[in-house]
């Protein structure tokens, strides 16, 4: 929660988003796709293991 507040505060103060402040103005589709895939797989693994452990 505090991280979100910090990011919003920086964005309001500078007028630029977090990625622009880090020097990433244009989106990078390949790393974004890889990150989304990794997070999705980890989430699915967590869901399936929690469902199986409750049986």
C-alpha angles and dihedrals in degrees: 000000000000090000090055092049090049093051092048091048092052091047092051093045097048101029089229131099124247094260091050090052088052091052098256103123099155122053117253106218099190098053090042091053092047092048092048091049093049093048091046093051092048091048093048091048091052093049094048094047093049092049092049094047093056094059 
